[in-house]
Amino acid sequence: MIIVLYLSKYGNTLQYASWIADALNAELRPFTKFRKSEISNYDTIIFGTGVYIGKMNGLSKALKMFSKKPSIIFACGGNSGVEEEVKKITDHNFTSNSLLLHKFFYLPGGLDFNKVKGIMKFFLSIGKNSLLKKPDKTQEEIEFLNGFINPTNYVDELHIQPIVDYVRSMKYRH
Ligand SMILES: Cc1cc2nc3c(=O)[nH]c(=O)nc-3n(C[C@H](O)[C@H](O)[C@H](O)COP(=O)(O)O)c2cc1C
């Protein structure tokens, strides 16, 4: 039995999680509805989450929960899969030990700040307005501003293939 657990604020991670679950004939469930005691019911656990301000949401909780269960973890972020950006996300969120235990994948989501609501929207607009006035913007700052003007969306079912292939190949490894 395979289960795909997800945390998704704006829907991209959920979209990938459901494609993966369909392709692997797996159960699909929000991570918040999963209990540690259920781990033994599954051969394979896949956990997917979004990246916000550099952090993979809920990852530390997931790493604690799966500290004895090698799992497949994927992040869905704003970039299209740029190696340097993916490395930053990996280094920022994982220790080398957790990378030895789990298999990590990155899936390209997209960036659309117009979807953000509530208090986060308020903070984003402060950040945006001060950056607009800044003369020498870094590449990251330019990309941030672009998230308002030119929303990007790289979500594509094709991107799940490496995860699907990996899970299928695991079956023959034991
Ligand atoms: C407030 C905010 C902060 C974000 N910060 C990052 C970031 O630091 N790095 C990144 O790669 N993507 C970042 N993103 C992009 C999201 O990771 C991307 O939109 C992802 O697809 C969200 O997944 P979800 O739709 O499942 O919530 C950010 C998005 C928002 C709204």
PDBQT file of the ligand as one rigid body, heavy atoms in Angstrom, charges set to zero:
ROOT
HETATM    1  C1  LIG A 201       4.366  33.925   0.402  1.00  0.00    +0.000 C 
HETATM    2  C2  LIG A 201       5.070  32.996  -0.530  1.00  0.00    +0.000 A 
HETATM    3  C3  LIG A 201       6.415  32.727  -0.356  1.00  0.00    +0.000 A 
HETATM    4  C4  LIG A 201       7.097  31.858  -1.235  1.00  0.00    +0.000 A 
HETATM    5  N1  LIG A 201       8.407  31.598  -1.042  1.00  0.00    +0.000 NA
HETATM    6  C5  LIG A 201       9.051  30.745  -1.890  1.00  0.00    +0.000 A 
HETATM    7  C6  LIG A 201      10.433  30.438  -1.729  1.00  0.00    +0.000 A 
HETATM    8  O1  LIG A 201      11.095  30.918  -0.817  1.00  0.00    +0.000 OA
HETATM    9  N2  LIG A 201      11.013  29.582  -2.602  1.00  0.00    +0.000 N 
HETATM   10  C7  LIG A 201      10.318  29.006  -3.627  1.00  0.00    +0.000 A 
HETATM   11  O2  LIG A 201      10.889  28.227  -4.400  1.00  0.00    +0.000 OA
HETATM   12  N3  LIG A 201       9.011  29.264  -3.798  1.00  0.00    +0.000 NA
HETATM   13  C8  LIG A 201       8.367  30.124  -2.971  1.00  0.00    +0.000 A 
HETATM   14  N4  LIG A 201       7.040  30.395  -3.153  1.00  0.00    +0.000 N 
HETATM   15  C9  LIG A 201       6.312  29.741  -4.252  1.00  0.00    +0.000 C 
HETATM   16  C10 LIG A 201       5.527  28.530  -3.769  1.00  0.00    +0.000 C 
HETATM   17  O3  LIG A 201       6.390  27.576  -3.221  1.00  0.00    +0.000 OA
HETATM   18  C11 LIG A 201       4.791  27.907  -4.943  1.00  0.00    +0.000 C 
HETATM   19  O4  LIG A 201       3.775  28.796  -5.329  1.00  0.00    +0.000 OA
HETATM   20  C12 LIG A 201       4.221  26.544  -4.659  1.00  0.00    +0.000 C 
HETATM   21  O5  LIG A 201       3.695  26.023  -5.854  1.00  0.00    +0.000 OA
HETATM   22  C13 LIG A 201       3.176  26.608  -3.588  1.00  0.00    +0.000 C 
HETATM   23  O6  LIG A 201       2.613  25.336  -3.390  1.00  0.00    +0.000 OA
HETATM   24  P1  LIG A 201       1.054  25.207  -3.082  1.00  0.00    +0.000 P 
HETATM   25  O7  LIG A 201       0.327  25.738  -4.294  1.00  0.00    +0.000 OA
HETATM   26  O8  LIG A 201       0.832  23.747  -2.879  1.00  0.00    +0.000 OA
HETATM   27  O9  LIG A 201       0.752  25.991  -1.843  1.00  0.00    +0.000 OA
HETATM   28  C14 LIG A 201       6.371  31.261  -2.302  1.00  0.00    +0.000 A 
HETATM   29  C15 LIG A 201       5.010  31.545  -2.459  1.00  0.00    +0.000 A 
HETATM   30  C16 LIG A 201       4.357  32.396  -1.611  1.00  0.00    +0.000 A 
HETATM   31  C17 LIG A 201       2.902  32.663  -1.818  1.00  0.00    +0.000 C 
ENDROOT
TORSDOF 0
